[in-house]
Amino acid sequence: MTKRLLTATDLKVSFFTREGENQAVRGVSFHIDAGETVGIVGESGSGKSVTAKALMGLIPPPGKVLQGDITFDGKSIAKLSDKEWRKLRGNRIAMVFQDPMTALNPVQRIGDQMAEVIQRHRGLKPKAAIAEAIEMLRQVGITEPERRVRQYPHEFSGGMRQRVMIAMALSCQPELLIADEPTTALDVTIQAQILDLLKELKERSQTAVALITHDLGVVAQVCSRVVVMYGGMVMEEGPVEQIFYSPQHPYTQGLLRSLPKPDKGSKERLVPIDGTPPNLLDPPPGCPFMERCPHAMSKCAALPPVTEVSPGHRSLCWLTVEKEGGNHE
């Protein structure tokens, strides 16, 4: 039986700004099993990155986790002290950020940065930590790692810096790797290499991966399950095949329509989703997608229950409620 590694339950995160309360994450629930790769998708402002930071205990002021629980390996981690978080973060749960240039120290050699992390979490002596850093760079496909550990971040290309970040995150052998848009700033060829690397490393180490992205094409390549977010909420969740071939929520359907299909050639017309995301300073009480939805009904002004379409495939939509005849949670 697969081990449940992480569960987020009814997670709510707000940022208290001068303009008011920005309700970035509003009742998000999902899980990640040991060794699986889960894609968390949605357009900018949907709450993906804030959810990822909440899972790492990294919500900065004026942000605050207002409600909900996060359990990791059966233990609640939502209210850990800073000291407890430091023990867990980087060690058992690691994160690869969107922009490696801001995550790496520009005036410190790559090897020293990696060795510092390895020494802190694994207790290795400096010489052994550098040797481990060299081995990790080799594992992520960086040539001449013995020379590269002595270089600075500016001497690496964007794709190489992202490989360094992945090597650093994996150097402590975490059980869960959270990758926040790890391929966004990279060209298509390098993006494919990084995705192949994540797949290969996951298979080799059995690390679970939460891949945060706005790109469903990326999800199709590497994920087994998908969580679709919009307006700070989970719209749909399910196995990749079901989400791609039998999407239930109009938002998921819209995302898929705006995705180029290689088999259709360049003549196919992409269909954008009209309108703009909701203002989370004053979010709608009902379905956040109502204003942009081609199927909107008057009842969408109230939030529908989460409906189970098939085992593990759930949707937050009145259309699904009607279709499934009230088979909701």
N, C-alpha and C positions, 0 to 999 in steps of 0.2 A: 504493500500500500504506500502511495506517495505521501511524504511528510509535508505537512503545512508549515511553511517557513515563516511567512509574514502575513498578518491580517490587519487591514485598516477598517475600522468600524465607525460609521457616522462621523467622519472627520470634518470639523469646521474650523477654518482659519480666516481671520480678518485682519486687515491693516487699518489702524486708526489714524487717519490723516486729517489735515486741516479742512479738507472738503467733506469729511464724514467717514463712516465705516465702509471700507471696501471689502465686500464679502467674497474673498478670492476663492475659497473652497467651502462648499455648502452641503455637508452631509455625504461625503464620499466614502463608499465601502467597496473593497475588493481584496483579493488575496494573491499571494505568490507561493507556489510550491517549490520545494527543494529541487534544484537542477533545471528548472524550466525558464524560458524567456518570455516575458510578458511585455507587450507593447502598450504604452499609455499615449493615446493620440488625441489630437484636437488642434484647432487653430490657435494663434497667439491669444493669450488672455483667457484661455479655457480653464486654467488652474493646474495644468500638468506640472510645471516646474515648482510651484508652491507646494503641491502634494509631495513631490520628491524631496524637497527641503524639509518638510514636516517629518517624513520618514527618517531623515538623518538628524533630527533635532537641531536644524539650522535656520529656523524662522527668525529673521532679524527684527529688532524693534523698528517701526511701531507695530509689527505683526505679532499676533498671538493665537495660539491654538486654544480655541474656546470650548471645544466639545469633542467627544469621541475618544477612541482608544486605538493604540497600535500595539500589536503583540508580535514579538519576534522569538521564534523557537519556544513558543508557549509562555513567554514572560512578557508582561506589560512594560513597554518602554516609553510610553507617552510622558511620564512625569519623572524621568531620571534626573539626577543631579548632574551638574557640569562634569564632575569627576567621573561619574558612571558613563556618561555619554562619550567622554574621551577614551575610555577603555573599550567601548563597543565600536565607535566610529573609526573607520580606517582599519580596524582589526577584523571584526566579523561582518560589518557592513561598510562598503567603500563606495565612493562616488567619482565619476568622471564628468567634469563640467564642460559646458558648451565651448568656452574659449580658453584653450590651454595657456595662452600667453598671459592671461590675468591670474591663472592658478599657479603658474610657476614663478619662482623668484628670479628676476632678470639678472641679479648680480651674484648668484650662487651657481656653482657648477651643477650640472644635471646629476652626476654621481653622488655628490654631497647631499643633495635634496632627497634623493631616493634612499641613501644610506641612513639618513636621519629618521625617516619613517620606519625603515626596517629595524633599526636599533631600538626605537621607542616601543614598537609593538611586539617584536620577536626576541628582543634582548640579546641580539648578536653583537659581538665585538666589532669595532670599526672596520678592520681588515675583512672580516667575514661578511659584513654588511655590504661593502663595496663589491666583493666577489658575487654576492647574491644580486646586486643591482645590475652587474654586467650580464649575468645569466638571464635576468628578466628582460633586459633590452634585447638579448639574442632571441628570446622566446617570442617577442612581439615583432620580430623581423627587421631589427635595426642592425645593419652591417657594421663591422669593426667596433663592437661595443666597448672594447678595452680603450679605444681612443675616444669614443663618443662620451664616455662618462666624465672625461676631463673638460668637456665643452660646455658653453653657456646656452641658454634657451634661444638666443637670437641666431645661433649658428645652425639651428634646425629649421626645416620647412614646417608649414602648418600641419601637414599630415604626420610628420615625424614627431612633432611636439605632442600630437594627440596619442601617438603610440607610446610616448614616454609616460603620459598621464595614465594610460591603461596599464602599463607595466608597473607604475607606482601603486595604482589601486589594487592590482593583483598580487603585489609582492608580499602582502601579509596573509595571502590565501583566504580571502573573505568568503563567507557563505552566500552573500548577496552583493551584486555589483549594480549600482544605479547609474545608468549612463544618460545624462541630460543633453539631448540633441548633439551627440558626439560627432556627427558628420556635417553639421549645418554649414560651417565656414569652408568646407573642403570641396574641391572640384569632383566631378562625377567618378573619375577613375580612382582617385584616392579614397573617396567615400566607399566604393565597392571593396577596396582593399581592407579598410577599417572594419566593415561589416563581416567580411570573410574572417578577419582576425578574431572578432568577437565570437563568431560561431565556433571557430577552431578551439579557442581557449575554453569556451563553455564545455565543449565536448571532452576536452582534455582534463579539466579540473572539476567538472560538475558544479560549477558556481551558478547560482540562479542569477538571472539578469532582468532588471526592470529597464526597458528602453523607452525613454521619453522622446517623442518626435511628433512633428506635424505631417510627416510623410508616410502615407499608407503603403507606398511602394517599398520602403525600407522595412516596414512591419511584415509584409508578405515574404520577404527574403529570410528573416531570422526568427520570427516569433511563433510561438505555438498558441498563445491566447492574446486577445486584444481588449483593452478597456478604452472606450470612446468617451472623451470628456467634452463638455460644452457648458459655458456659463457657470463654471465652478461645480458642476454635477456630473455624475456618470450617466450617460444617455443609453449606452448599450455595452454589454460585456459578453464575450464568448470565445470559443475556439476560432482560430484564423479562418478555417474553411467556411464556417457558418457565417462569420461576419462578411466575408467577401462574396459568398455565393447566395446567402439568404439573409441580407441585412434587414432588420426590422424597423429601426428608427429612421425617420425621414432625414435626420442630420447625417447619419452614417451613409445613407443612400446618396445624399448630396456630395459627401466627401469622395465617394467612389466614382460618381459621375464626373468629378473634376480631375480625375486621375487619368493620364494618358495610357492607352492600351497598345502595347507594342505590335500586337497582331493586326491592328486596324490600320496601321500606316499613318502618314501625316495628314490624311484627308479628314480624319475624324474630328468632329467639333467638340471641344471641351465645354462643359456646362458649369459656369461658376454658381456659387450660392449667393443669391441676391441679398442685399441688406447688410447690416452690421451686427456684431455681437451685443448682448445686453449690457447696460451700464450696471456694474456690480456695486456701485454706491447706492443704487436704488433698484435692486433686481426684481423682476416680475414674480408675483406669488405662485404662478403656475409654471407650465413648461417654459424654460428659458428660450427655446427655439421657436415659440409660437409666432412671433412677428415675421419670421423668415420662412415659415413652413408652408408649402403648397397645399397641405392637407389640414390646416388649422381649423378647429371647430370651437364653438363657444365653451365647451367643457374644458378646453386646454387652458383656460384661465385658472383652473385648479390643477394642482400637481397630481398626476396619475400614480397609482401604486406600481412598484417594480413587478414586472410580469415575467415568469419563466416560460420561455418558448420551447426549450428542450433542455435536457440536463446540462447545466453550466452556461446556458445561453439566456441572458436576461435583457429586457428592454424597458425603458421608462417612457411609455407612450400610450395614449388612450386607444390608438388604432390596434396596438398589440393586445390591450385589455379586451377589446371587442372581439378580436380574432380568436383569442385563446379562451374566451368565455369565462373570464374571471379566475384563471389559473395563476393568481398572483400571491406574492409573499406577504 
